[in-house]
Amino acid sequence: MKTLISGIAAAEVGFVLALTLSIGKAGAADYPERRLVAIVPYAAGSTTDTMARRISPPLAKALGQQVIIENKPGADGRIGTDAMTKAAPDGYTILFTGAAIAMTPAIRKNISWDPVRQIQPVAELGESAYVIVVNPSVPANNLAAFVNLAKNYPGKLNGSAGGDSTGMALALFRIKTGSRAETITYKGTGLAALAVVTGEVDFAILDASAWLAFIPSGRVRPLAVSGNKRLSALPEIPTTDEAGLPDFDVGSMFGVYTTGGVPMNIVLRLNAEINKIITAPDIAGGLNRLGLVPTPLSVEQFTRRYMSDLAKWKEVVKRANLPVLD
């Protein structure tokens, strides 16, 4: 969604990359000398927690030190993120989290950290595209027909969201299509998906894993997979690029972050070790079973991704006229 990145945002990207590549070139040669703390800003058993518990043991082995997981749930991930940003910038505190880290500054008025200067992206773990799905009663067999329906009958269709990320996906859909579908929010993607199955709502844009039990039986109708790459689990479903909605890049993304100002040789070390881990067959297979595709990126690539997402979601909130919460 390159057109949504403003000149100011682009300047911020340049600033952060310059900072990222220059900080801490000296020192930290003996890192790590003690155990690391891995903060998970969600409850035990969540997808983020599951990923942290799969990746932390091989990371501890690679580093030669323990990696202790601390769950700090609450406030949609803000409590745990705040704890990470307040930690000493020495690389001994890392954060496992999802795409919400780049959305929170867009949808919240008062956050206790600077998302540009106090958060250092380390490594991306994996991504999962969203799938646009409708209830079979909706008279649209493909994405183009559904977009026309949504545009011709403004406010008549409604979509379910299972949280901030899927709610923002619906907001971006309205912007990209010029439609005015209503959003109904549920407590989690499972309930949001079930609402489409039962016909309580017309459609939803959710993780592929939310639909795998319903698509084969015809209880829902899939229209497109977000982005430009088809899913191996659903190879017959076209991408939004193929279906006429280009640059509709939404989905789940999980990554590792640390405190701004951590020496860059430490960040690079963590990035290299994590990239090795997520591409190892056993870990990659586990991520695939969670519906995720491992995405090893360099620190610079992941920082660009994070900064681009910060700018994108701020622009989405502005253009969709969404309320900014306290």
Secondary structure, 3 states (H helix, E strand, C coil): CHHHCCHHHHHHHHHHHHHHHHCCCCCCCCCCCCCEEEEECCCCCCHHHHHHHHHHHHHHHHHCCCEEEEECCCHHHHHHHHHHHCCCCCCCEEEEECCHHHHHHHHECCCCCCCCCCEEEEEEEEEEEEEEEECCCCCCCCHHHHHHHHHHCCCCCEEEECCHHHHHHHHHHHHHHCCCCEEEECCCHHHHHHHHHHCCCCEEEEEHHHCCCCCCCCCCEEEEECCCCCECCECCCCECCCCCCCCCCCEEEEEEEEECCCCHHHHHHHHHHHHHHHHCHHHHHHHHHCCCEECCCCHHHHHHHHHHHHHHHHHHHHHHCCCCEC
